[in-house]
Every structure is written in structure tokens, then in C-alpha cells.
Amino acid sequence: MIGKVNDDFFRRAILPCTGAETPEVVVGPRMGVDAAVLKVGDEYLAIAEDPIFPGPTTSPDDFGWITVHIGASDVAVMGIKPRFMTYSLLLPPGTSEDYIAALVRSISTYARELGITIVGGHTGFYGAVTIPTIGGITVWGTGREVVTPAGAQVGDTVIITKGTAIEATALVACELGEKLLAAGIAPELVERGKKRLREMSVVAEAGIAVKVGGVHAMHDATEGGLARGLWEVAEAAGVGLRIERARVPVPADVRAICQCFGLNPYEVISEGTLVLTCDPAKAEAMLAAFQAAGVEAEVIGQVVPAAAGRVWVEADGTEQELLPPAVDRFWEVFFNALALKNDTRTPAQVNLCRELGQAVKELQEANIVALIPEIGANLAYCLPEARELQDVAGIPGRLLRYKGRVATLGEPEMGCSHYMGGTLLAVREFFPAARCVINLRNNDRVRRACADLGLKVASMPVPPDYRQTDADFYADLRRTLTGCRELPDVIAIPDRINLERLILVLGTGLEEIIGKIKALAGKVS
């Protein structure tokens, strides 16, 4: 798992372990609250802690801006101006002094812009650290009043700023811009996505909301995105929500970039999206103040009694329960950014290999070892418009029998299975809907299983003298397919000298072919 620990573990193992009790704590650790609040004299002290790490190509200047604003945002959403900070800078051995100096200058510059004083911290080199990392930034400030997510009240108007998936869009655009362009995303959308890096802050709009007044709860939609941010506010306040999905802004660049990588824009990290609830009488003034400051904002729903539930209201009036995502899938993309940058595959090819990998795991779990030939099996899977070997994914080293289980030697790759890839392309000459093929054992039990299951079997002719070259195989395969009126489930390969007897199982999709393979394995076993 990557990202925050799951909610259940947080409640069981972390919340009970908070050291000594003290009456000064007004708001301590709890679900959905960005900072702690202490009562110090006549004032409230809000204090927040965060780790910050850069993307593979993040400049020292951008890293410094992100560090300050992410730390400051968690205090600002408590209705308190951030005033002081410390940070620990952890560095890999060998980090250049020029980089360190540039990063430290940047942090100082952006802290000064927000009126924040740096009062301490730590800087050091550590062998366990692989990239420059802010191990922790602590930001705090004091004020006469405090706002928390727990303050949301029934009847409040729910407003968000900027839209969804701000941080996810920014980091993907910055790190994987070339992949986005190669996938056909318009250059202007990629550039807009990159500019959102400097929108990953809610310090300004939190200050605006406090000045307007009437704000009861504020929260920054970080991990888990808008869906989790809304749920955390409701959870902290013990209230329900009715959120109109059609009113939630999903900017064009956000939609295109998330779609390219299969990310749900409502459920991925969105540092920079302020979620707030306020007195309905203040909603119009709140929107006007945001607009005057150049901050996009929109009313998206209402706080309702807990008994009314927490729901997305779809455009057609139907309702879906509003739940926090079990995992923020953004991290899967982000932490593979370096590998993806050096990967010549298109996003469609990456997704094809991912789907094939999941199918292989399913076959391993089903333990289809009784069907694996001595030479091993390979499951080839192609793009919908495949025309050449590079359009076909396969398993390097094949699926093998090892100690009674099915083993693999590597992850799926494009163009790595010449035999099964070439076979699939030949089949598609006659049946373009075919997208996958696997070679399996051919013995009496397998043939009986095919018959018992009612599978359509086409048999290739026995070659002269039982000898067959690769060219002969493809010629015989094409002759066999010429006589088929529909895509067969199975093609039986005949006896050949010094070659194992096999069958080919075909399918128009992975779900279909896995079903056939599992059914065969069940019968044979």
C-alpha cells in the first residue's frame, strides 16, 4: 500500500497512542482534521506537520514553493494565519551544495511571501535517503478564533475552489508531459496542467473565506481527492452531504490527463482544492470574493442531517453513496514516473500490459499447471487495431511449471512473444475480433475436456512426414482458418517430429479466454 494508512488501522493502532493527556489540547489527532489546535492563554495555536518530496524533475524552486504552501495550507484551513515553521531536510549522500543552497533559498523566499518565519530545523545526509526529502515541515500560528472540519452545520452550503485532481494533474503533466503528448493530449492542455503546480495551495482562499465570515468548516482535499475530502468533513462533523456531481468543476486539462492514465478525477490527490461549508446567507459573498481574487469557486451541494446520508446526486437525479476511495491510485502513476518516462510504450500499451499481468495472476491463482506444456505457455494479448508484433503483449520467458505451480520470469512486454504474437496476428487476418491466444497441452484428457465443454475445435492438418517449419505452420494455420465460418474456441495442432503436441485457445478478450482456460483446467484436474 502507498499513501496514508487505511482508516481502520488508523483508528485501531494510531489514535489510541497519543502520549500523555493535557487540557490544552482542543483538537487532537482525528480523522479528516488537518492540524492540531491548542489553547494557549486567550488564543488558539494551530500546528500541522507534513512530509514533502519532489517529483523526479521538480526544480529546487518549485520544491521550495510546494514545501511552504503545503505546510501552510494545513494551518490556514483552521482559520489561523500561519506564522512560524521548522523543517528537516534529508539528503542523499553526494547531493550538490548548489542544489541544497537553491532549495533553502527557495523555501525562505516563499515563507517570507506568506509572512512565515523559519525558526529551526535540521539538514543532513543519510544513506537510506534516495532523493532530497522534507522529512517533516511543521507550521504553526495563533489566533482568537479557529475553524475545523468538525464545524460543518446542517443547512450549510458546500463550496469548493479550483476543481478536482489539482495535484494529480500537475504532477502527471510535469513528469509525464511527453507521454501525454504522445497519447494525443492537446499541448495547451498539458501546459495548463503543468501550471497547476503553483495552484497546490489553499492559503489564499482560506484567508479570503475567513475575511468574508460565516465559514464553519474548511479542509484541503489531499489524498483521496475531493471524494475523501468531502467524506472527512462529514465524518469529523457527524453530518450528511448532498453533492451534485454535475456542479463539481472538472477542468478540461484535468479530465483529459486523468482519463489518459485511467484516474478518477474525483478520487485522486487534489492539494489546492479547498472544501468549505458556510452559512447559506454568506455563499454569494463568498463566491464574489473568490472571483475578485481570481480564484475559481463553485457551490456543489449542501450539508444535511446524518440520517439523510452522504450521497452524490447524479445529473439524472439518481443517487450514489459518497464514500472515500480505498486507495488513491495517483501514487501508482507518480511513483512509476521515472520508469514511465523511459518507457517507449504509449499509455494504451502500458494499460494493455497491466491488464495482461492481472490476467496472468488470475491464472496463477487458479493454478492451471495441468494445462502447461513442457515448453511452457504464452498468453498473447493485442491492441484492438493490432497489425504488427509490437502491438501484441506477451510474457517474457513464458508461463512455466515449477514445483507444481505456474511460474513466470517477468512482467508482460510488447512484442516479446514471436510465436504466439505471430499466431494471433495470423488469426486476426480472418477474425479481427480475436485479441488473445494461449498455447496449452494437447492430450486425451484435454481433448475430452474440450468436447465436454462444447468448445468449437478446428484441427490443423498433419504435415507431410510429420515435419513442419515455421513457414509451414503459418501456411497450415491460414488454410485451417479459411474453412472456419466463425472464430474457433480451440485450434488443435497435430503431431510433429520433435515438437510437443499443443492446442491454441482463442478469445476476443481476456475475460473470455480466462473463462475457457479455467473451465478446461477444472475438467482436466
Summary of the structure (lengths in Angstrom):
residues: 525
radius of gyration: 29.0
end to end distance: 35.2
largest distance: 98.8
contacts: 1771
relative contact order: 0.09
helix: 41%
strand: 23%
